């Protein structure tokens, strides 16, 4: 059964904004006996070695909450609460080995995060977004002076009192239908045989539907009808928000009259449901954690139920 929401977008994590806004509450949350810490090693996440089902290897909090440093500009950020338990996150190189930590395997989230339960997936998404933003926000874009962490890691403040918040870049991704087939493309930077939906970033002063039409025409040379929004997914690797759409090939268009942008797309191909259920050797579809795969799987399932 396909989830109603894409991975990373269930809303299961209690972000607990009241605690992050109050230093005394943050200190109290850190000192709670059950408080846990998610360490990140770059983009990699720690999972309990051999766990079935897969689960994060969260460390117990210990001592005083470390302050940010030049090498660790985020310090320990407050992610929120998982089933009532306070959870913080930090970069792995900044923490001493804590007692009570189970054996850890470090893995890339693209390959494994879909196996975690919903709240742990969101912990990974929020930690990735915040920690990567702090790496780029330690100095003010206004005057180059150092900024300080505020709001439990959800913001920074410059020397003039100006507040900075994590940036999220909106990007559209679209499932294009025509006569029981959908259009997939292979990015010019990918290995041969890897296909996904067409996508692109929203430009300044552009509506989302305009972005969908523009990106598809630029990348594939085709026009669209019936552009409609479906759902969204945070993609914090490092800071995108994917906005999922569906559309149909414009009436009267030739589906074989495709013109891939050579700088972006190496191949365009129409796929039937059967070709997606049983990909031929050498064809690689989007990773299970992506909104691209979620949109594709929903479309394939519609062929079994007759739904639209």
N, C-alpha and C positions, 0 to 999 in steps of 0.2 A: 504494500500500500504506500502511495506517495503522500508525503506530508503536505498539509495545507499551506505551509510557509516554507520558503527555501532554508537550507542550513544557515546557521548564524543569525537567523531572524525570528526566533520563536518568542522573544520577550520574556523568557523564563527567569532571567537574572533580575534581582531587586537592586537597582542602582543606588538607592538610599541617598538621595541628594541632600537630605537634611544633615546627615553625618558628615559628608564631605565639606559642607559649608561652615562647620564649627570645629575649630582646633581642639577644644576640650572633648568633643564627641569622637573625633578621630583618634586622639590619644587613648580614650576609653575603649574604643573598638580594637585597637592594637593590643591592649592588655587583656582582652577577653580570653579565657582559657582555650577556647576552641579555634581561635583565629588562625587562618592559614595564609600562606604566601605562594603565589605562582611565580617561579623564576623563569625567565626567558633567556635563551642563548642565541642572540641575534633573532632570526625568525623561528628558530627551532623551539619546540615545546617539550617538557618532560612528562613522560607517561610511566606508569608503574610497569616494570618489566614483566612480561608474561601475563598481564591481567586480561581476563575475559569476563565480561566485556571490558573494552579498553577504558581506562580512567586516568586522569591527570595525577601526577605525583606532586601533591601540594605539601609544602613544608610548614611545620608549626612556627608561629611567630615567637621570637625570643628576645629578651632584653628590651632596650629602648628602640623605638623606630628610628633607623639611621636617617640622617639628613642628606639632602642632595649634595653632590660633590662635582668638581669639574669633570671627572671621568664618568660620573653617573648623574647627569643633570635632572633626571626624573625623580631620583630617590625611590621611595616606596609609595606607589600610587594606590589609592583606594578604589577597588573595582566595584564594591557593593557587597551584597549578601547572597549566599547560596544556601537555601533552606534555613535561613536565619544565621548562618555562620559568616562572619566578616572575612573578606578575602582581599589581600593586597597583592601587588605585583612589582617586580624589580628585575633589573638586568642580572643575569646569573653570575657574572664575574665579580659582583659587588657583595656577595653574601658568603658568610662562613658556612661550612657544612653543619646543618642542624641535626640534633638527635631525633630519632623517631622517623626518619625519612626512609621510605621503602626503596628497594633497588630501582634505579632510574634508567630509562632508555630515552635518548634525545632523538626526536623525529621531526620531519618537516610537516607542518599542518596540512598542506595540500593533500598529502597521501593518507592522512589518518584522522583528521578532525571530525569527519563525518561519522566515525565510529563512536565518538563520545556522546554522552547524553546532552540534552539541550542546554542546560545551564553551564556545563563545562565548556561547550562550544562557544558560548557567549563570553565566558571568562577569557578565552583565547583571543576572541575578536577584539574585546575592549582593551586587553593588555597590549596586544600588538599595535592597535591604533595609538594609544596613549604613549607608550614607550618610544615608538618611532617618531612621534611628533616632538617629544621633548628633545630628541637628538638634534633636531633642526631649529629649535626655538630657544636655545639657551641665551641667545643674544637678540636684542631688540632690532627689528627691521627699521625702526625710526632713527636710532642714533648709534647702533652697534654696541650699546652698553649691556652688561649682564642683566638677565631677568631672573625673577625668583618664582618658585613654585607656590601656587595657592590652590585652594579648593581641593585639597587632598590629591593633587596631581591632575585635576581637570582644567587647570588654567595656569597662566604665568602673569606676572606683573612687572612692568618696566619701571625705570627710575622716576618717570613722570607720573606714575600711578595708573598708566594705561593698562588695560587688561587684554591679554591674548588668549585665544581659545583654539583647541585643535581644529585644523582645517580638514574639510572633507570635500573631495572633488567628485561632482556628479558625472556619471557616465551612463549612456543608454546601451541596451543590448536588445536585439530584436529577433524574434522568430518569424520568418517570412514564409507564408504558405502559398502553394499553387497546385491545385488538382492532386491532393493527397501526397504532396511532397513538400519538403522544406529545404531552404537554401543554407548550406554551410560553407564556410571559407577556411582556408589554411593560411595562417599568417606567414609572411615571408621569412620571419625569424625562427619559425618552428621547424622541427624535423618533418620529413615527408610523411604524409598520411595522417597528421593530426588536424582535426577539423573542429570548428565551433561555430556559434552564431556570430553574426556581424555586430560590432560594438564600436563605440567611440565616445570621447569626452564632449561635454556640453561647452559651447563657446560663449564668450561674453555677450550678454544681451539676447540670448537665444532660448526660445521655448523648447521643451523636451521633444514635442512632436516634430519641430523643425530640425532638431538634431538627428532624429531617427531618419527622416527623409534625406537630409544632406549626407550623413555618413554612408547610408546604403548606396546613394547615387555615386558618391566619390569612390567607394570601395568596390562596387559591383556594376555600376552603370545602369541600374534599373530604377524605375519609379514604383511608388507604393500607393495602395489604397487602404482604407479601414485601419489606420494606425490607432491602436488602443493600448492604454496602460494596463499592466497585469499585476505586478508586485515589485518589491524592492529587496535588496540584500546588501548589508554592509560588506565591504571587501577591503579590510584594513591591512592590506599588504602592499603599500603602507597606509593609504588613506582614501580609498574610493568608496562611493556609494553607487551600486549598480541598480539601474532603474529598468525593469524588464517590460518589454512591449511585445505585442503581436501585430502583424500586418499581413496584407495579401499583395501579391503582385498586381500592379495596376492593370485595369481592364484593357484588353487589346495588346498587351505587351507580349513579346516572344520570350518564353522562359529560357531559350537557348542563346538569346542575344545578351550574353554576359560580357562585361568588360572590366576584369579585375585591375585594380590599381597596382602596377608592378612594384611600387615602393612599399606597399602594405600587404598585398594578398598574392600568394603564389598560385592558388588554385581555388576555383569555385565549383561546387557540385550540388545537384539536387539529390536528396535522399528520401526514399520511401520509408514507411514504418517498418517494413520487414527488413530493410537494409540497416536500420538502426537497432532493431531487436537482435539481429544476427550480423554484426559488421564483418565484412570480408577481411581476410588476413591483411595486416598492415594498416588498417584503419583504426585510429585512436580517437575516441570521443572525449568530451570535457570531463574533468575530474568530478567525482561524486559530490564534492562539497560546493560546487559552483552553481550559480543561478542558471548558467547556460544548460547544465545537465538537468536541472530541475524543470526548466521550460521544455526541454526536449522530451524528458520522460513523461510529463503531463500530456504533451501532444501525442506521443506514441500510445499512451493509455486511452486516449479518446477514441482510437480506432477499435479498441476492444469493447468500449461501452457505447459507442455511437454518440458520445457527447461532443459538445463544441464550446 
